[in-house]
Amino acid sequence: MNKSLPHYAVIFTSKHSENTEGYSEMAEKMELLAKQQEGFLGIDSARNEIGITVSYWASLDAIKNWKQQTDHLEAQQKGKTEWYSWYNVKICKVEREYSFNNQKPIV
């Protein structure tokens, strides 16, 4: 993922409710749709009891446009009424980034 600095990260932390019918399909749809949005840079996600999804964006305007995207608005509403018992959103400015990778290449 080639991200210029600085950029922004939206950290979405959540806990599912008991009703998750249709959630996986919508999550897949939202990821595909986000990738088509101007300013989208990438996504990382993990879920056990608590889910954490971090999406990366080129600007605050790109985040605002994504939040207001029609299909995403529908997903947000279903999240509130059906899929989540709680969630938290943090928007952070990423000023520096580095990583380590000690994985052996697959041949």
N, C-alpha and C positions, 0 to 999 in steps of 0.2 A: 504494500500500500504506500504510494508516494504522496505524502501530505506536506504541503508547505507550512511553514511556521510563521507566525502563530496561526492556529485554527481553534475550533471550538469542539467540545465534547458534551453531549447530552447523556447524562447518566440516569437511566431509568431502572429503579429498584422496585420490585413488586412481590406480592404474595398472592397466589391464586385463591379464589373462593372454591367452594365445592363444585360449582358448575363451570366446567371448562369446554363444554360442547362447542365445537366450531373454532376454538382458540388457535389450535395449531395451523389450521388452514389460513386463518386471518393473519397470523404472525408471518407465515411464509409469503402471503400476498403483500403485506406491508414492507417486508424486506426487499422484495423485487421492485416494488413501487418506489421506495426510498432511493434505491440505486439509480433510478431514472431522473431523480430530482437534481436541478442545478445546485451545485455547491456541496453535494454529498461526496464524502471522502472515504467512508468505510464503516464497518460495524463489527463489534465483538459481543458475544452473548454467552451466558451460562445460566443453567437453571437446575436447582435442586429444590430444597424447601423454599428458598428465596431465589428469585430470578434477578439477574443484573444484565442489562443491555446497554452498551455504550455505543452511540453513533457519533460519527465525526463529520464536522461541517466546516466549510470554508469561511462562513460569516454568520453573524447573528441574523441577518436578513434571510439567509437560506434556512435557518432553523425556524424562523417565524413563518416562512412560506410553507414548510413541511407541516408544521402544526396546524395550519389552516387549509391544507389540501383536503378536498372533499371526501375521498375514501378514507383518509386518515382520521378525519373528524368522526366518521361512522365507527371506525375501530375504537377510537377513544371513548365514545358513548357506550359501546358494548362492554368495554373494559370496566367502566364505572358501574354499569347496571348488572353485569353478568359475571365477568371473569376474574376480577380482582377483589380481594378483601381489603387491600390497601396498596398504595404505590407512592413513590417519591421521585421527583425529578430534580436534578441539579444540572445547571448549565455552567460549564467551566471553560476558561481560556487556557489552551495548551501552548505554553511558551517554549517548552523543551521536551524532547523525546529521545529515548535510547532503548536498546533491547539487547538481549543475549540469546544466542541460539547455539546449542551444543548437540543438536540432532544430527545423526549420521544420514547422509543422502541415501535415498532408496535407489538401488540399481536394478 
